[in-house]
Amino acid sequence: MKTVNQLAEETYPGDTFDTALPQDWVNAMRERGFDVRGNFVTLYPFVGVPYMAPITDQGIRIAAVVASTVR
């Protein structure tokens, strides 16, 4: 089984990321029924604001569900 760090390096090669996630975001996602730990990293784009980025298939599914329910 690959580590979160290994998955992030493979998914976002050359990008700056942190395996730590903002606790408020983790809590908010848990309240919505999602366990995001191990499925996301904090990605730091060259320009712009850091964001939570999926690194697993489960993370992609979570992101898709959340994005489809945003109003």
C-alpha positions in Angstrom: 0.0 0.0 0.0 1.3 3.4 -1.0 1.7 6.3 1.5 -0.2 9.5 1.2 3.1 11.2 0.3 3.8 8.7 -2.5 0.3 9.0 -3.9 0.5 12.8 -3.9 3.9 12.8 -5.6 2.5 10.5 -8.3 -0.7 12.5 -8.8 0.9 15.9 -8.7 4.5 15.5 -9.8 6.6 18.6 -9.1 3.9 20.4 -7.3 4.2 21.6 -3.7 1.8 19.8 -1.3 1.3 19.1 2.3 -0.2 15.9 3.7 -1.7 17.8 6.6 -5.3 18.9 6.0 -7.0 21.9 7.7 -8.8 20.4 10.7 -11.9 22.6 10.2 -12.2 21.2 6.6 -11.8 17.6 7.8 -14.5 18.2 10.4 -16.9 19.8 8.0 -16.4 17.0 5.5 -16.9 14.4 8.3 -20.2 16.2 9.2 -21.2 15.7 5.5 -20.5 12.0 5.9 -17.0 11.8 4.2 -13.7 10.6 5.7 -11.2 12.6 3.7 -8.1 11.4 5.6 -5.7 9.6 3.2 -7.7 10.7 0.2 -6.7 14.4 -0.1 -3.6 16.6 0.3 -3.3 20.4 0.5 -2.0 21.5 -2.8 -0.1 24.8 -3.2 -0.3 26.0 -6.8 2.4 28.3 -8.2 -0.1 31.1 -8.2 -3.3 31.3 -6.2 -4.8 29.9 -3.1 -4.0 26.4 -1.7 -6.8 23.9 -2.0 -7.6 20.3 -1.0 -6.8 18.0 -3.9 -7.8 14.3 -4.3 -5.1 11.7 -4.5 -7.2 8.5 -4.6 -10.1 7.2 -6.6 -12.2 7.6 -3.4 -11.0 11.2 -3.1 -12.1 11.9 -6.7 -15.5 10.5 -6.0 -15.9 12.6 -2.8 -14.9 15.7 -4.7 -17.4 15.0 -7.5 -20.2 14.4 -5.0 -19.4 17.6 -3.1 -19.0 19.6 -6.3 -22.4 18.4 -7.6 -24.1 19.4 -4.4 -22.7 22.9 -4.1 -25.4 25.5 -4.8 
